[in-house]
């Protein structure tokens, strides 16, 4: 009698749940591949959310000062990076004698992450950490974000200024505190909470907001409300740290998450069937 040829072993698709058809080694192999795919999915999702926002943070570590931040142009006043005591680590230490101190990036500073075309970059938020070591306590004092442009003229009287009043600091806070301002840089109109003025003091228009967002030439963190008069009783001793600017992309909607979801599904569709190949008899 002619003997039947032994069955050859071949690779074919087998579900990892079909335990009766798999050896112990093959079960473990399928389990390992399952873990790899799950990890891959998690990595792709994490990457998609990382892509949705990009931050630059000036920590003043290793002597860095991306914006060339100042409190005054007086060279006799203290302005130096301290190696410790920040939030945490290094920080920028400055002193000034004025009713309303302002941390600012000087006009013409380049290159820097803190100036330029906010609209094209999709800037969504600006924040910083501040420690008021000493200063003048007064009613109606608040932290204000100022954005200005000369529209390329070098003359602020021909430019634009927008500001937004933030947290109240009438009672000067103790220790490091974080302040943050949301921005709608691609808005076609002046966002709520913002005041926009032309260089001559007249109100700006929606078109002016777009012009400013396309060419921010200087930025300031003002410790006071515009239009208020404050006493100049004491000098200010301030610390600045973790100045951050965030380029935000919408985290939902067809512009971002839909394409990323499609990419993820395609990757998993390719990998799952082809990786779960278990050797059977």
Backbone as CSV, one residue per row, in Angstrom:
resi,resn,N_x,N_y,N_z,CA_x,CA_y,CA_z,C_x,C_y,C_z
1,UNK,0.847,-1.187,0.000,0.000,0.000,0.000,0.885,1.241,0.000
2,UNK,0.512,2.142,-0.873,1.300,3.364,-0.964,1.015,4.234,0.250
3,UNK,2.116,4.596,0.928,1.946,5.412,2.118,1.651,6.848,1.734
4,UNK,0.817,7.431,2.592,0.453,8.823,2.373,1.618,9.709,2.792
5,UNK,1.940,10.636,1.968,3.044,11.543,2.282,2.701,12.349,3.512
6,UNK,3.704,12.565,4.384,3.441,13.339,5.597,2.991,14.744,5.238
7,UNK,2.068,15.205,6.026,1.554,16.565,5.795,2.647,17.588,6.058
8,UNK,2.789,18.473,5.132,3.788,19.520,5.317,3.230,20.622,6.218
9,UNK,4.143,21.253,6.982,3.726,22.331,7.860,3.800,23.639,7.074
10,UNK,2.822,24.433,7.251,2.778,25.707,6.519,2.305,26.812,7.453
11,UNK,2.633,28.083,7.077,2.178,29.237,7.842,0.818,29.667,7.307
12,UNK,-0.122,29.787,8.213,-1.418,30.310,7.808,-2.003,31.134,8.945
13,UNK,-2.952,31.996,8.592,-3.536,32.898,9.573,-4.345,32.092,10.578
14,UNK,-4.070,32.349,11.837,-4.786,31.663,12.908,-5.074,32.658,14.001
15,UNK,-6.297,32.718,14.468,-6.649,33.630,15.540,-5.969,33.205,16.827
16,UNK,-5.502,34.194,17.586,-4.844,33.871,18.846,-5.825,33.286,19.850
17,UNK,-7.128,33.471,19.626,-8.117,32.928,20.553,-8.378,31.444,20.287
18,UNK,-7.889,30.938,19.162,-8.095,29.533,18.815,-7.022,28.685,19.492
19,UNK,-7.084,28.578,20.833,-6.030,27.973,21.628,-5.839,26.481,21.331
20,UNK,-6.909,25.769,20.914,-6.809,24.332,20.705,-5.902,23.987,19.536
21,UNK,-5.693,24.895,18.639,-4.894,24.610,17.454,-3.461,25.110,17.584
22,UNK,-3.098,25.671,18.738,-1.777,26.252,18.913,-0.992,25.523,19.990
23,UNK,0.316,25.420,19.768,1.197,24.903,20.806,1.447,25.992,21.840
24,UNK,2.063,25.623,22.963,2.375,26.606,24.003,3.256,27.715,23.433
25,UNK,4.262,27.344,22.660,5.167,28.340,22.067,4.403,29.296,21.155
26,UNK,3.501,28.753,20.366,2.763,29.578,19.423,1.791,30.505,20.138
27,UNK,1.190,30.010,21.254,0.296,30.860,22.048,1.067,32.054,22.607
28,UNK,2.262,31.771,23.139,3.080,32.849,23.701,3.509,33.825,22.612
29,UNK,3.791,33.294,21.423,4.191,34.164,20.317,3.051,35.102,19.931
30,UNK,1.837,34.579,19.864,0.685,35.408,19.531,0.446,36.465,20.604
31,UNK,0.608,36.051,21.864,0.418,37.007,22.954,1.432,38.130,22.872
32,UNK,2.674,37.760,22.543,3.726,38.770,22.417,3.412,39.732,21.282
33,UNK,2.950,39.193,20.155,2.626,40.054,19.027,1.459,40.972,19.375
34,UNK,0.492,40.475,20.158,-0.644,41.303,20.569,-0.173,42.491,21.375
35,UNK,0.760,42.240,22.290,1.306,43.318,23.120,2.006,44.350,22.240
36,UNK,2.747,43.889,21.243,3.459,44.808,20.349,2.496,45.726,19.611
37,UNK,1.381,45.155,19.130,0.421,45.962,18.386,-0.258,46.976,19.295
38,UNK,-0.608,46.538,20.515,-1.223,47.464,21.468,-0.275,48.617,21.778
39,UNK,1.000,48.276,21.990,1.983,49.325,22.253,2.133,50.263,21.063
40,UNK,2.091,49.703,19.863,2.189,50.525,18.666,1.011,51.481,18.574
41,UNK,-0.197,50.977,18.866,-1.374,51.833,18.819,-1.262,52.967,19.824
42,UNK,-0.810,52.632,21.032,-0.646,53.665,22.062,0.382,54.704,21.636
43,UNK,1.459,54.237,20.994,2.505,55.155,20.556,1.989,56.101,19.477
44,UNK,1.207,55.575,18.529,0.671,56.421,17.461,-0.292,57.451,18.020
45,UNK,-1.153,57.023,18.975,-2.091,57.961,19.578,-1.363,59.042,20.353
46,UNK,-0.334,58.640,21.095,0.452,59.622,21.844,1.101,60.608,20.896
47,UNK,1.627,60.103,19.778,2.250,60.967,18.785,1.251,61.954,18.211
48,UNK,0.007,61.500,17.996,-0.999,62.383,17.421,-1.305,63.536,18.345
49,UNK,-1.354,63.279,19.674,-1.626,64.359,20.605,-0.406,65.254,20.768
50,UNK,0.791,64.679,20.665,1.998,65.498,20.722,2.053,66.444,19.544
51,UNK,1.626,65.954,18.368,1.610,66.792,17.184,0.597,67.915,17.307
52,UNK,-0.420,67.742,18.189,-1.472,68.739,18.305,-1.015,69.990,19.022
53,UNK,0.120,69.960,19.672,0.616,71.175,20.307,2.122,71.120,20.404
54,UNK,2.747,72.266,20.171,4.194,72.351,20.290,4.556,73.526,21.170
55,UNK,5.352,73.311,22.179,5.692,74.352,23.141,7.153,74.745,23.019
56,UNK,7.425,76.027,23.274,8.775,76.467,23.556,8.770,77.085,24.941
57,UNK,9.705,76.639,25.787,9.786,77.138,27.154,11.194,77.643,27.413
58,UNK,11.291,78.902,27.820,12.573,79.471,28.220,12.726,79.291,29.726
59,UNK,13.637,78.396,30.115,13.864,78.108,31.529,15.082,78.843,32.072
60,UNK,15.809,79.546,31.193,17.015,80.291,31.560,18.140,79.378,32.058
61,UNK,18.024,78.097,31.731,19.077,77.144,32.101,20.285,77.338,31.188
62,UNK,21.465,77.068,31.720,22.715,77.169,30.962,22.909,78.546,30.326
63,UNK,22.385,79.565,30.997,22.575,80.924,30.509,21.675,81.332,29.367
64,UNK,20.701,80.506,29.008,19.829,80.806,27.874,18.824,81.903,28.182
65,UNK,18.565,82.749,27.186,17.559,83.810,27.305,17.069,84.140,25.904
66,UNK,16.166,83.305,25.409,15.722,83.387,24.024,15.142,84.748,23.662
67,UNK,14.402,85.378,24.582,13.761,86.644,24.254,14.542,87.882,24.641
68,UNK,15.735,87.693,25.271,16.494,88.836,25.774,15.607,89.687,26.690
69,UNK,14.952,89.011,27.642,13.956,89.655,28.493,14.578,90.735,29.369
70,UNK,13.837,91.852,29.506,14.303,93.008,30.271,13.203,93.511,31.205
71,UNK,13.622,94.211,32.257,12.717,95.006,33.093,12.915,96.495,32.834
72,UNK,14.101,96.867,32.379,14.459,98.246,32.107,15.680,98.268,31.194
73,UNK,15.875,99.387,30.537,17.091,99.526,29.727,18.198,100.234,30.507
74,UNK,17.976,100.424,31.813,18.986,101.041,32.680,20.061,99.996,33.008
75,UNK,21.287,100.182,32.521,22.328,99.165,32.755,22.781,99.077,34.206
76,UNK,22.411,100.058,35.006,22.816,100.040,36.412,21.891,99.191,37.277
77,UNK,20.756,98.775,36.729,19.815,97.946,37.477,20.160,96.462,37.317
78,UNK,19.890,95.712,38.352,20.194,94.277,38.343,19.380,93.556,37.273
79,UNK,20.062,92.782,36.460,19.412,91.903,35.490,20.379,90.766,35.210
80,UNK,20.139,89.607,35.817,21.054,88.489,35.637,20.314,87.171,35.838
81,UNK,20.872,86.134,35.239,20.332,84.790,35.398,20.956,84.167,36.644
82,UNK,20.097,83.770,37.571,20.545,83.093,38.783,20.519,81.589,38.531
83,UNK,21.519,80.898,39.043,21.628,79.458,38.778,20.664,78.620,39.607
84,UNK,20.123,79.179,40.683,19.205,78.433,41.541,18.162,79.350,42.140
85,UNK,17.119,78.725,42.700,16.048,79.489,43.333,14.852,79.718,42.445
86,UNK,14.901,79.201,41.195,13.787,79.381,40.272,12.681,78.363,40.511
87,UNK,11.914,78.090,39.440,10.729,77.233,39.611,10.738,76.025,38.656
88,UNK,11.686,75.099,38.769,12.849,75.140,39.674,14.082,75.618,38.909
89,UNK,15.244,75.492,39.560,16.513,75.746,38.881,16.759,77.221,38.612
90,UNK,17.316,77.488,37.424,17.711,78.845,37.063,16.484,79.728,36.818
91,UNK,16.689,81.044,36.945,15.641,82.011,36.641,16.287,83.352,36.339
92,UNK,15.486,84.269,35.739,15.968,85.608,35.439,15.584,86.541,36.574
93,UNK,16.586,87.202,37.151,16.400,88.068,38.323,16.579,89.513,37.884
94,UNK,15.565,90.356,38.151,15.653,91.746,37.749,15.119,92.693,38.804
95,UNK,15.618,93.926,38.780,15.170,94.972,39.696,14.919,96.246,38.903
96,UNK,13.908,97.017,39.342,13.577,98.265,38.667,12.802,99.158,39.635
97,UNK,12.931,100.465,39.462,12.164,101.418,40.271,11.187,102.130,39.345
98,UNK,9.916,101.720,39.395,8.884,102.259,38.521,7.519,101.919,39.110
99,UNK,6.496,102.716,38.846,5.159,102.382,39.366,4.612,101.072,38.803
100,UNK,4.932,100.792,37.525,4.402,99.585,36.871,5.542,98.862,36.160
101,UNK,6.090,97.828,36.789,7.161,97.074,36.120,6.616,96.227,34.973
102,UNK,7.432,96.052,33.942,7.043,95.262,32.769,8.222,94.402,32.342
103,UNK,8.036,93.084,32.344,9.010,92.210,31.694,8.715,92.260,30.197
104,UNK,9.702,92.559,29.376,9.431,92.725,27.956,10.590,92.199,27.107
105,UNK,10.235,91.871,25.855,11.223,91.539,24.833,11.469,92.812,24.027
106,UNK,12.689,93.317,23.991,12.955,94.585,23.296,12.591,94.531,21.813
107,UNK,12.141,95.654,21.301,11.833,95.790,19.880,13.070,95.466,19.049
108,UNK,12.890,94.643,18.034,13.995,94.287,17.153,14.768,93.053,17.579
109,UNK,14.358,92.407,18.680,15.041,91.190,19.113,14.853,90.084,18.074
110,UNK,15.950,89.493,17.619,15.881,88.433,16.610,17.182,87.628,16.646
111,UNK,17.084,86.306,16.512,15.840,85.531,16.431,15.286,85.233,17.826
112,UNK,13.996,85.011,17.897,13.357,84.640,19.149,12.037,83.949,18.846
113,UNK,11.637,83.044,19.713,10.360,82.357,19.560,9.173,83.245,19.938
114,UNK,9.434,84.341,20.646,8.351,85.104,21.259,7.804,86.231,20.383
115,UNK,8.402,86.467,19.233,7.926,87.505,18.327,7.689,86.909,16.942
116,UNK,7.024,87.690,16.090,6.833,87.241,14.723,5.373,87.094,14.336
117,UNK,5.135,86.199,13.388,3.798,85.980,12.845,3.065,84.944,13.685
118,UNK,2.329,85.411,14.687,1.589,84.505,15.568,0.515,83.746,14.800
119,UNK,-0.084,84.389,13.827,-1.163,83.763,13.073,-0.658,82.563,12.290
120,UNK,0.450,82.733,11.585,1.006,81.641,10.784,1.483,80.492,11.665
121,UNK,1.985,80.818,12.865,2.480,79.790,13.772,1.358,79.118,14.558
122,UNK,0.163,79.695,14.531,-0.952,79.127,15.267,-0.759,79.225,16.773
123,UNK,-0.199,80.340,17.244,0.033,80.506,18.676,-1.298,80.461,19.416
124,UNK,-1.344,79.666,20.479,-2.592,79.500,21.220,-2.536,79.935,22.668
125,UNK,-1.318,80.078,23.227,-1.229,80.455,24.648,0.167,80.971,24.964
126,UNK,0.227,81.947,25.866,1.484,82.478,26.380,1.405,82.472,27.899
127,UNK,2.466,82.011,28.544,2.458,81.953,29.999,3.853,82.137,30.568
128,UNK,3.927,82.288,31.875,5.202,82.480,32.556,5.011,82.284,34.048
129,UNK,6.117,82.080,34.738,6.129,81.998,36.197,6.779,83.255,36.749
130,UNK,6.207,83.799,37.812,6.681,85.061,38.376,6.775,84.947,39.889
131,UNK,7.864,85.490,40.437,8.019,85.603,41.885,8.287,87.071,42.212
132,UNK,7.392,87.659,43.009,7.554,89.052,43.422,8.241,89.042,44.786
133,UNK,9.556,89.257,44.770,10.303,89.258,46.026,9.957,90.497,46.848
134,UNK,9.793,91.626,46.175,9.352,92.856,46.838,8.786,93.794,45.790
135,UNK,7.893,94.699,46.206,7.269,95.638,45.289,6.298,96.531,46.022
136,UNK,5.475,97.236,45.267,4.509,98.172,45.837,3.102,97.610,45.714
137,UNK,2.483,97.336,46.829,1.123,96.816,46.850,0.146,97.961,46.647
138,UNK,-0.848,97.750,45.771,-1.811,98.810,45.470,-3.103,98.183,44.951
139,UNK,-4.238,98.847,45.188,-5.511,98.335,44.670,-5.524,98.322,43.139
140,UNK,-6.350,97.443,42.597,-6.572,97.353,41.146,-5.309,97.020,40.362
141,UNK,-4.378,96.336,41.003,-3.191,95.895,40.270,-3.427,94.469,39.769
142,UNK,-3.073,94.229,38.526,-3.251,92.900,37.927,-2.130,92.649,36.934
143,UNK,-1.972,91.387,36.560,-0.998,91.023,35.529,-1.668,91.186,34.162
144,UNK,-0.996,91.897,33.267,-1.549,92.183,31.941,-0.569,91.738,30.865
145,UNK,-1.091,91.073,29.845,-0.286,90.696,28.683,-0.436,91.764,27.615
146,UNK,0.695,92.303,27.136,0.715,93.323,26.082,1.368,92.761,24.829
147,UNK,0.735,92.979,23.681,1.295,92.626,22.385,1.304,93.886,21.526
148,UNK,2.460,94.203,20.940,2.573,95.446,20.184,3.285,95.250,18.849
149,UNK,2.979,96.138,17.922,3.674,96.193,16.652,3.762,97.639,16.190
150,UNK,4.832,97.967,15.504,4.948,99.280,14.849,4.585,99.167,13.381
151,UNK,4.170,97.957,12.967,3.864,97.659,11.568,5.075,97.923,10.674
152,UNK,6.245,97.665,11.262,7.469,97.784,10.494,8.035,99.182,10.410
153,UNK,7.404,100.159,11.064,7.855,101.543,10.968,8.880,101.904,12.040
154,UNK,8.918,101.149,13.144,9.773,101.509,14.266,9.184,102.601,15.131
155,UNK,7.968,103.030,14.821,7.289,104.118,15.532,5.984,103.575,16.110
156,UNK,5.917,103.491,17.448,4.725,102.922,18.077,3.480,103.783,17.851
157,UNK,3.644,105.065,17.561,2.484,105.919,17.296,1.790,105.544,15.986
158,UNK,2.476,104.780,15.160,1.895,104.322,13.896,1.535,102.832,13.939
159,UNK,1.617,102.268,15.121,1.404,100.832,15.252,0.103,100.460,15.931
160,UNK,0.118,99.292,16.545,-1.057,98.727,17.203,-0.644,98.107,18.536
161,UNK,-1.559,98.137,19.495,-1.331,97.500,20.794,-2.588,96.749,21.212
162,UNK,-2.408,95.521,21.655,-3.513,94.745,22.213,-3.109,94.281,23.603
163,UNK,-4.046,94.323,24.524,-3.735,93.836,25.865,-4.932,93.100,26.458
164,UNK,-4.593,92.207,27.379,-5.622,91.468,28.111,-5.242,91.434,29.581
165,UNK,-6.169,91.819,30.419,-5.925,91.864,31.854,-6.174,90.485,32.451
166,UNK,-5.222,90.037,33.253,-5.313,88.714,33.862,-5.582,88.758,35.355
167,UNK,-4.886,87.902,36.076,-5.160,87.700,37.495,-4.825,88.927,38.342
168,UNK,-5.664,89.184,39.336,-5.451,90.300,40.251,-4.288,90.009,41.197
169,UNK,-3.419,91.006,41.376,-2.305,90.892,42.314,-2.250,92.123,43.221
170,UNK,-3.445,92.675,43.541,-3.496,93.832,44.429,-2.796,93.530,45.745
171,UNK,-3.032,92.340,46.274,-2.238,91.825,47.388,-1.121,91.002,46.772
172,UNK,0.094,91.496,46.856,1.196,90.849,46.155,1.355,89.402,46.606
173,UNK,1.287,88.463,45.679,1.423,87.047,46.036,2.841,86.717,46.484
174,UNK,2.944,85.677,47.294,4.235,85.245,47.825,4.658,83.961,47.122
175,UNK,5.905,83.916,46.675,6.419,82.715,46.029,6.123,82.693,44.540
176,UNK,6.569,81.621,43.906,6.384,81.478,42.459,4.925,81.201,42.121
177,UNK,4.397,81.959,41.173,3.031,81.781,40.693,3.044,81.723,39.170
178,UNK,2.107,80.978,38.617,2.018,80.806,37.172,0.883,81.650,36.607
179,UNK,1.159,82.343,35.504,0.167,83.181,34.829,0.110,82.755,33.363
180,UNK,-1.110,82.689,32.826,-1.270,82.158,31.474,-2.401,82.890,30.755
181,UNK,-2.200,83.128,29.465,-3.172,83.854,28.655,-3.446,83.073,27.371
182,UNK,-4.723,82.835,27.093,-5.111,82.192,25.842,-5.134,83.226,24.721
183,UNK,-4.791,82.763,23.505,-4.757,83.635,22.334,-5.557,83.008,21.197
184,UNK,-6.302,83.868,20.478,-7.000,83.428,19.264,-6.354,84.164,18.089
185,UNK,-5.184,83.692,17.715,-4.376,84.436,16.748,-4.909,84.360,15.327
186,UNK,-5.747,83.376,15.047,-6.298,83.256,13.697,-7.725,83.780,13.610
187,UNK,-8.189,84.415,14.679,-9.556,84.936,14.701,-9.706,86.075,13.697
188,UNK,-10.867,86.148,13.060,-11.150,87.226,12.110,-11.710,88.463,12.806
189,UNK,-11.883,88.380,14.131,-12.376,89.521,14.893,-11.628,89.605,16.219
190,UNK,-11.751,90.738,16.895,-11.077,90.927,18.177,-11.700,89.978,19.196
191,UNK,-10.927,89.066,19.790,-11.490,88.088,20.718,-12.011,88.754,21.999
192,UNK,-13.001,88.151,22.636,-13.514,88.692,23.898,-12.405,88.780,24.949
193,UNK,-12.438,89.853,25.732,-11.461,90.036,26.792,-10.253,90.839,26.381
194,UNK,-10.096,91.084,25.085,-8.954,91.835,24.576,-9.352,93.268,24.241
195,UNK,-8.433,94.184,24.489,-8.591,95.583,24.083,-7.533,95.871,23.018
196,UNK,-7.964,96.441,21.897,-7.057,96.736,20.794,-7.083,98.230,20.504
197,UNK,-5.903,98.838,20.502,-5.783,100.272,20.271,-4.784,100.545,19.157
198,UNK,-5.060,101.601,18.412,-4.086,102.093,17.447,-3.090,102.996,18.160
199,UNK,-2.017,103.312,17.473,-0.970,104.103,18.094,-1.409,105.482,18.546
200,UNK,-2.481,106.007,17.939,-2.993,107.323,18.334,-4.022,107.236,19.449
201,UNK,-4.256,106.019,19.968,-5.178,105.850,21.079,-6.600,105.515,20.690
202,UNK,-6.912,105.526,19.408,-8.262,105.197,18.969,-8.446,103.686,18.907
203,UNK,-9.692,103.212,19.034,-9.931,101.766,19.019,-9.534,101.133,17.688
204,UNK,-8.967,99.939,17.784,-8.620,99.201,16.585,-9.801,98.433,16.031
205,UNK,-9.641,97.902,14.833,-10.697,97.159,14.151,-10.352,95.672,14.095
206,UNK,-11.295,94.894,13.593,-11.040,93.464,13.403,-9.872,93.232,12.454
207,UNK,-9.789,94.067,11.414,-8.671,93.945,10.475,-7.350,94.280,11.161
208,UNK,-7.388,95.226,12.105,-6.176,95.578,12.848,-5.697,94.407,13.702
209,UNK,-6.632,93.653,14.269,-6.257,92.474,15.059,-5.476,91.485,14.191
210,UNK,-5.951,91.256,12.993,-5.263,90.333,12.099,-3.879,90.857,11.716
211,UNK,-3.769,92.164,11.516,-2.474,92.766,11.169,-1.485,92.619,12.324
212,UNK,-1.958,92.811,13.540,-1.094,92.669,14.707,-0.629,91.231,14.871
213,UNK,-1.550,90.277,14.729,-1.195,88.875,14.908,-0.199,88.398,13.855
214,UNK,-0.149,89.075,12.731,0.783,88.694,11.671,2.167,89.321,11.836
215,UNK,2.298,90.227,12.835,3.592,90.897,12.997,3.735,91.445,14.420
216,UNK,3.854,90.547,15.402,4.075,90.959,16.784,5.554,91.310,16.938
217,UNK,5.835,92.577,17.251,7.214,93.054,17.294,7.773,93.168,18.711
218,UNK,6.904,93.209,19.707,7.361,93.187,21.092,6.221,92.699,21.973
219,UNK,6.582,92.144,23.113,5.619,91.548,24.036,6.012,91.934,25.443
220,UNK,5.012,92.134,26.310,5.318,92.526,27.681,4.371,91.908,28.692
221,UNK,4.905,91.605,29.879,4.105,91.162,31.023,4.083,92.316,32.016
222,UNK,2.980,93.016,32.065,2.854,94.248,32.834,2.209,93.954,34.186
223,UNK,2.783,94.483,35.263,2.224,94.283,36.603,1.360,95.489,36.964
224,UNK,0.268,95.606,36.230,-0.662,96.700,36.429,-1.693,96.709,35.318
225,UNK,-2.783,97.468,35.541,-3.817,97.618,34.530,-3.578,98.900,33.733
226,UNK,-3.630,98.840,32.429,-3.467,100.050,31.622,-4.501,101.105,32.005
227,UNK,-4.050,102.348,32.115,-4.950,103.450,32.446,-5.034,103.766,33.927
228,UNK,-4.478,102.897,34.792,-4.488,103.149,36.226,-3.188,103.812,36.650
229,UNK,-3.282,104.705,37.629,-2.099,105.356,38.191,-1.737,104.653,39.494
230,UNK,-0.473,104.252,39.615,-0.009,103.542,40.804,1.117,104.327,41.479
231,UNK,1.208,104.207,42.791,2.275,104.923,43.496,3.642,104.280,43.254
232,UNK,4.664,105.103,43.260,6.037,104.623,43.122,6.722,104.761,44.477
233,UNK,6.341,103.885,45.389,6.850,103.984,46.761,8.113,103.161,46.965
234,UNK,8.196,102.033,46.316,9.326,101.130,46.500,9.815,100.610,45.150
235,UNK,11.027,100.133,45.134,11.524,99.445,43.956,10.947,98.039,43.884
236,UNK,11.109,97.434,42.731,10.615,96.073,42.505,11.801,95.116,42.361
237,UNK,11.655,93.966,43.004,12.640,92.894,42.909,11.878,91.655,42.450
238,UNK,12.143,91.200,41.213,11.299,90.196,40.572,12.108,89.037,40.005
239,UNK,11.460,87.880,39.945,12.023,86.715,39.283,11.099,86.251,38.170
240,UNK,11.673,85.866,37.028,10.924,85.380,35.875,11.453,84.008,35.480
241,UNK,10.531,83.077,35.215,10.954,81.716,34.873,9.907,81.059,33.985
242,UNK,10.350,80.040,33.254,9.467,79.186,32.441,8.543,80.002,31.541
243,UNK,9.112,80.939,30.808,8.319,81.710,29.849,8.011,80.797,28.670
244,UNK,6.748,80.632,28.363,6.363,79.623,27.366,5.382,80.186,26.344
245,UNK,5.552,79.714,25.146,4.647,80.065,24.057,4.247,78.772,23.361
246,UNK,2.952,78.613,23.161,2.417,77.340,22.677,1.816,77.496,21.292
247,UNK,2.283,76.678,20.377,1.708,76.625,19.037,0.685,75.515,19.024
248,UNK,-0.565,75.873,18.974,-1.625,74.882,19.109,-2.280,74.592,17.770
249,UNK,-2.556,73.290,17.567,-3.352,72.828,16.433,-4.612,72.242,17.033
250,UNK,-5.793,72.502,16.469,-7.018,71.943,17.044,-6.889,70.447,17.253
251,UNK,-7.287,69.974,18.437,-7.143,68.569,18.773,-8.345,67.742,18.338
252,UNK,-9.283,68.351,17.657,-10.439,67.610,17.174,-10.875,68.228,15.849
253,UNK,-11.773,67.548,15.185,-12.258,68.083,13.926,-11.574,67.437,12.741
254,UNK,-12.118,67.639,11.561,-11.599,66.965,10.364,-10.205,67.400,9.989
255,UNK,-9.751,68.551,10.497,-8.442,69.029,10.111,-7.292,68.222,10.655
256,UNK,-7.490,67.573,11.830,-6.364,66.904,12.480,-6.688,65.475,12.872
257,UNK,-7.659,65.304,13.767,-7.875,63.985,14.333,-8.425,62.990,13.316
258,UNK,-9.235,63.443,12.347,-9.759,62.499,11.365,-8.646,61.870,10.539
259,UNK,-7.718,62.663,9.969,-6.614,62.031,9.228,-5.758,61.131,10.104
260,UNK,-5.498,61.536,11.345,-4.683,60.714,12.227,-5.377,59.397,12.556
261,UNK,-6.692,59.472,12.744,-7.443,58.249,13.022,-7.389,57.304,11.832
262,UNK,-7.536,57.847,10.634,-7.479,57.022,9.427,-6.108,56.358,9.303
263,UNK,-5.042,57.132,9.560,-3.694,56.582,9.492,-3.539,55.440,10.488
264,UNK,-4.015,55.648,11.716,-3.919,54.608,12.737,-4.650,53.341,12.312
265,UNK,-5.855,53.496,11.775,-6.631,52.333,11.352,-5.931,51.576,10.220
266,UNK,-5.332,52.315,9.291,-4.625,51.661,8.187,-3.424,50.883,8.710
267,UNK,-2.671,51.499,9.638,-1.507,50.819,10.211,-1.912,49.530,10.912
268,UNK,-2.958,49.608,11.720,-3.413,48.414,12.442,-3.968,47.367,11.471
269,UNK,-4.660,47.810,10.417,-5.224,46.863,9.437,-4.112,46.094,8.732
270,UNK,-2.990,46.781,8.488,-1.868,46.126,7.814,-1.149,45.176,8.756
271,UNK,-0.950,45.634,9.983,-0.109,44.880,10.907,-0.831,43.708,11.554
272,UNK,-2.074,43.902,11.952,-2.747,42.860,12.733,-2.859,41.542,11.981
273,UNK,-3.379,41.521,10.742,-3.499,40.228,10.057,-2.153,39.595,9.737
274,UNK,-1.153,40.401,9.381,0.115,39.850,8.940,1.034,39.444,10.074
275,UNK,0.846,40.028,11.229,1.720,39.696,12.345,1.195,38.493,13.112
276,UNK,-0.129,38.289,13.109,-0.692,37.161,13.824,-0.687,35.922,12.931
277,UNK,0.501,35.487,12.533,0.653,34.274,11.740,1.241,33.216,12.640
278,UNK,0.438,32.189,12.932,0.864,31.172,13.884,1.033,29.833,13.173
279,UNK,2.149,29.192,13.415,2.491,27.937,12.720,1.607,26.806,13.199
280,UNK,0.925,26.118,12.287,0.041,25.022,12.652,0.337,23.817,11.777
281,UNK,-0.172,22.639,12.215,0.033,21.442,11.432,-1.053,21.221,10.418
